[in-house]
Amino acid sequence: MTERLAFLGMGMMGAPMARNLLRAGYPVTVWNRTAAKAEALVSGGATDTPGAGKVTEAPGAAKVTEAPGAGKVTEAPGAAKVTEAPGAGKVTEAPGAGKAAVAASPAEAAREADIVLACLFDAEAVEQVLTGPEGVLEGIRPGSVFIDHTTNSPPVSRRLAGLLAERGAAMLDAPVSGGDVGAIEGALSIMVGGDPEVFERCRPVLAAMGSRVTLMGEAVGAGGHAKLANQIMVAIHLAAMGEALVFGAKAGLDLNQLVTALSGGVAASAAMDLWVKKVLRGDFSPGGEARVLLKDLTYIKQAMDDLGFSLPLAETLRGMFAELVELGHGLENPSAIIRLAERAAGVEARG
Ligand SMILES: NC(=O)c1ccc[n+]([C@@H]2O[C@H](COP(=O)([O-])OP(=O)(O)OC[C@H]3O[C@@H](n4cnc5c(N)ncnc54)[C@H](OP(=O)(O)O)[C@@H]3O)[C@@H](O)[C@H]2O)c1
């Protein structure tokens, strides 16, 4: 039996993830706080809106390029046919794709779904969408599953799993890495926490969005812990690159030569490969935002408090990203952390 899906959150990640579920043939009811984005997905069916595949840089992104148009998903043959179905909003029938409908609220989306997926900005958003008026908890049925793809705080995820269990529903926390390109291409790495039987039931759905789907542990929150470990490394690599470039600039080195010399050695990193050219141009434009990495570093702190330990670098980085955001750079990409080293040394690292 095909599982009926609901997807909440049509952001940079959620919209292409929902499209891939439609492409895989699942019926998907979508909801978004800003309704126009949900309507746009249904109008476009299982095809990507031109430009939606724009390649951007993002923390933790597996594959990121700056080539215009790269990573754009080929449109499915034929245009999606949009019809009005009474009580079900707009229904789209793209060839070979599942039916898409728009719901007026998370509760309405959850009411008819076997599996409710969400990819929202942060813990607060997930909490509101679950527990708020007309939230998921008002609609979800016993035996259903809620999958949270948000990079969330593990203690929050566990608490929400308890609320869902009171209604007879299961939860998996399943944050993703791979950036918007991975989401568009269905090539995300999905890190999952939760009951292994529930995971097996949901595996085909997850496989429609990700090329690597890993059960990290049987407790809800294990997926979040894995994703946050990823974010510790992303933050440290970016800060390390920033300090190395500023060190080189202060010493009068040619920074392009320095980058060439470091590439391929032990100091090289995916973060350097992805960001260094933009940093040397002084281009800190998004995608990927420093405020999002600060959110994740805050969840790392919450997880460490919950587990009863503290890590010096993760804590230092949280303070640094908080300062960067306070200085007004929260919407820049997170390689802008170099600005703190530049201020400290009184030099700009450009090449
Ligand atoms: N972008 C990446 O490369 C990337 C990579 C890996 C993981 N992630 C994680 O994936 C998650 C989603 O990221 P994204 O880039 O898709 O973010 P995004 O484009 O900013 O989308 C955020 C979504 O959350 C919704 N939202 C925010 N606050 C809400 C609230 N209070 N109530 C209801 N809905 C709310 C937004 O609705 P509106 O449209 O109404 O604003 C939107 O649908 C985040 O946890 C992020 O850390 C992102």
The ligand as a Gaussian input file, in Angstrom:
#p B3LYP/6-31G(d) Opt

LIG

0 1
 N       19.660000      25.338000       3.484000
 C       20.557000      24.350000       3.614000
 O       21.513000      24.233000       2.827000
 C       20.416000      23.327000       4.725000
 C       21.232000      22.191000       4.691000
 C       21.072000      21.228000       5.679000
 C       20.120000      21.420000       6.676000
 N       19.365000      22.546000       6.703000
 C       18.347000      22.694000       7.776000
 O       17.081000      22.427000       7.198000
 C       16.073000      23.219000       7.831000
 C       15.333000      24.037000       6.769000
 O       16.273000      24.881000       6.128000
 P       15.868000      25.746000       4.840000
 O       17.151000      26.198000       4.233000
 O       14.859000      25.030000       4.007000
 O       15.166000      26.999000       5.546000
 P       14.221000      28.083000       4.870000
 O       14.373000      28.135000       3.394000
 O       14.428000      29.327000       5.668000
 O       12.751000      27.521000       5.179000
 C       12.278000      27.490000       6.493000
 C       10.863000      26.938000       6.510000
 O       10.385000      26.971000       7.864000
 C        9.159000      27.698000       7.884000
 N        9.008000      28.363000       9.176000
 C        9.919000      29.150000       9.813000
 N        9.426000      29.550000      11.000000
 C        8.176000      29.006000      11.107000
 C        7.171000      29.036000      12.106000
 N        7.347000      29.709000      13.250000
 N        6.029000      28.352000      11.883000
 C        5.854000      27.665000      10.738000
 N        6.759000      27.580000       9.740000
 C        7.914000      28.244000       9.944000
 C        9.245000      28.670000       6.726000
 O        7.956000      29.113000       6.377000
 P        7.766000      30.499000       5.557000
 O        7.952000      30.133000       4.119000
 O        6.393000      30.922000       5.878000
 O        8.821000      31.458000       6.062000
 C        9.884000      27.761000       5.667000
 O        8.936000      26.887000       5.114000
 C       16.809000      24.073000       8.879000
 O       16.689000      23.465000      10.145000
 C       18.257000      24.076000       8.406000
 O       19.160000      24.236000       9.489000
 C       19.472000      23.498000       5.733000

